[in-house]
Amino acid sequence: MTLLTATPDRRSALRPLGFVLIASLAVGLAACSSSESSSQQLPIGPTPSISVLLRVGGDAGTSVQLLGTGTTQASLDVAAATVARAAFPNAQVGPPEVATTTDPALIVATVPVQLPTGAMSFDLDNARMSTALQGVHPKAVAVWVCTDDSRSLSVDSTAPGAVSSDIVSGQCQVAGSTLAHDGVTWTAKVSVGAVEPPSKLPYLIGGAIVAVLVALGVWLARARRSGTPRPADAPSPLPPAPPVH
């Protein structure tokens, strides 16, 4: 009877290592993506409530977006264009885009804005925003400045509770907020860097992740083959039988 040597189950021993590696890769991917939740920019407060998002991007990536509750699409489309001209008085403002929201309680109005590709700055304040939004008579207004990965951007705000800082790519920073009859005034200065070429970092990270996964698969395959039980004290092959005369 042939005996088999007792060998440890290497596949079981390698499973925790695989889980750790997969978790590490997931964390790396999450770090590359934006950690800012878009729910933070949703309008909050008594209706009509408006969130103004000034999305500063690359060549054709700048837009002014209004998120509203308690108003109408037509009124918000007009207000979006008025806010765009108030925030960027020397820029070309396009017609309202078709709304794509699926939330019946939320109204979204977006107008494209053509900005120069060089470094620039612009000022915001509660008075101009209130004047631009007077057609919808909002009771609560929050103004945000957002950026993509093609431009650097910083916001210096005097609004209560606002944190003046540089904005991480793909995130938003509040410039100021106002409630009806609260008497709060604020100003904000926004500095925008020149348009830069797309970063190659995501592609480099993606390539490194693929290389690590391939190496891990090869290593696991080799470990599985080397862990196959082999017969102990297997008899050597018998010599060929002598010829019969």
N, C-alpha and C positions, 0 to 999 in steps of 0.2 A: 504493500500500500504506500503510495506517495504522500509524504507530509508536506504541508504548506507552512512557510514561516509566517509568524504573526507580525504584520507590519502596521504601523499607525495609520489611521485614516487622514492622509494629508489634506484631502479636500475639506474635511471638517475644520482642520486647523487653519486653512487659508481663508475660510469664509469671513471671519471677523476682520482680517486685513482688507479683503475686498470691500466690505461695508464701509470701513474707515476711509478708504480711497475714494469711493463713490460719494461719501458725505463731504469729503474735502473738495472734490470737484464741484459739487452742488453749491458749496459755500463760495467758491471762486466765481462761479457764474453769477450768483446773486450779487456779489460785490461789484461785478461789472455792470449790472443793471441799476436803474434808478431806484433808490429806496424811498423816494417821496411818493406818498399815496395821493392820487388825484382827488380822493374824497375830501381832502383838506381844503380844496378850492371850491367846493360846492357852496352855494349861497346859504347862509344861516341867519336867522332872525325873522322879525315880522315881515309879512308880505306887503307890498312887493319887495323882494330882496334880490340884490344883484351882486354877482362876483365878476369883476373885470380882470381878464387875463391878457396881459401884453406879452405875446410870445415872440421873442426876438430870436431870429434864426439866420440862416445863410442867405444865399442870393435871392431865393423866392420863398423863404421859409418863415417870414415874419407875418403875423396876423394879430388882430385884436378880436378876442372872443368874449362874449358876454353870456354868463349863465344866469338865468332868471327864474323866479317863481312869482306867481300872482300877476303876470303881465301877458301881453300878446306877442306873437311872432313878428307881426308888422312893426309894432312899437319898438321891439328890441332890435330889429334889423336897422331901423333909423338911428337908434341910440348907439349901436356899434360903430356905424360910420362917423357919427358925431364925436364919440370918444376917440376914435383913431385920429381924426383931424386935430383934436385938442391935445393929444399926447405927442403926435408927430406932425406939426403944422406945415412942414416943408416936404412931406412925403406924399407919394401918390397912393390913394386909397381906392381899392377895387370894389365891385358890387358885392352884396351879401352872398355867401355860399349857401347851398342847399343844406338845411339842417338834417342831421342823421341820428339824433338822439332817439332812444326807444323808451325813455321815461316820460310818461304823459304829464307828470307834475313838473318836469324841468324843461325850460325853453332855452335853446342855444342859438345864438346869432354870431356869425363869424365873417369878418371882412379881411381880405388880404391887404398887406401894406408893403410898398416897395421902399426899402431903406438902402442907403449907400453901403458898400462893402467895407469901407474903411472904418477906423475907430470913430466913435461919436459919443455924445451924451445928450440926455434930455431930462427935463424937470417935470415933476408931478406935484399936485397939491389937491387938497379936498375941495377947494372952491371951483377949480376948473372941472373936476370930475362931477361935482354936483350939478354944475351948469349943463354939462354935456348929457347928463342923465335926467334932466328935469322933465323930459317927455314921458318917462315911465313913473315918475314920482316915487322913487324907492325909499323905503323906511330903513333899510340897512344896505350898506355898500362896503365891499372889500376889494381892494386893488392889489393885484399880484403881478410880479414881473417874472417871466420864465425864459429859459434859454435851452438851446439844444447843444450838441457837441461841436458846433462849428464856430461859436463865439464865446469869449469870456465876458462876464458881466458882474457888476457889483452894484449894490443898492445902499445908499446912505439915507436913512429915513429918520424923521423926528417924531414919528407917530408913537403914541404910548404903547409900550410893549414890543415894538418892532426892534429887530436885531439887525444892525447895519453890518453887512458882510458880503463877501464874494459868494456867488451862486455856483454850486456844483452843476456840471453839465447835465441837462435833462431834468433839472429841478426848478422849483419856483420859490420866490421870496416875497413875503407880504411887504407892500410899500406903505399902506395905510388903510384904515377902516373908519367908517362913520355910521353912527346911528342917528335917526331923526331927532333933532332938538337936543342932542347931547352937548353941543357947543365945542366939540373937540376939533382942533385944527391940526393939520400936519402937512409937511412938505417932504419930498424925496428927490434925491439926485441919483440918476442911473447912468453909469458909465459902461459903454459897450466896446469891446475890443474888435479888431478887424476880423473879417471872415478868414478862418484857417482851413487848410485841407483836412479831410476826415482822418481821424486817428487810426493808426494801424494796430493799436493795442488789442482791440477785440479779435482781430484776425490772428495775431500772434498767440493770444491766449487760447483761441479755438484750436489752432494747430498743435499747441503744446498738449492740450487735453486729448486730442485724437492720438498723438504719439504715445502718451501715457497709457491710454486704453488699449492700444495695439500691443504695447510692450507687456501690459498686464495679462492680456489674453494669451500671448505666446508663453509667458512664464507659467500661467496656470495649466496650459496644455502640456507643457513639459513636466511639470510637477505631477500631473495626473498619470502620465505615462510611466514616470519613474516610481510611482507608488503602487504599481500593479504587483500583486503577490506572485512570487516565483517559487517553484518546487525546491524543497531542501534536499540536498544529497541526491540529486538526480543522477541516475546511472549513466555512465558514458556509453556512447553508441557502440553496439556489438560489431566486431569485424565481420566482413562478408563471409558467408558459408563457403567452405572449400568445394571445388567442383567434384561431382560424382562421376566415377568411371564405371 
